Amino acid sequence: MDLAEADARCSSHHAARFILAVWSKNGESNETPFDAIAALTVWDEEHRTAFLAWASKPWFD
């Protein structure tokens, strides 16, 4: 696995954790919790922009 593949996998894991955190009714799960700072460090500009747009006005607001 090269570095690009490792980054893509890491990025995908953060995206999945974010979806699970939003989807979870009680905000808890048995998985590693979503870490926005860690996710923002590995996501590309398109994903950072999408997350920040959601975070500035989340669906439950």
Order of alpha helices (4+ residues) and beta strands (2+ residues): alpha-alpha-alpha
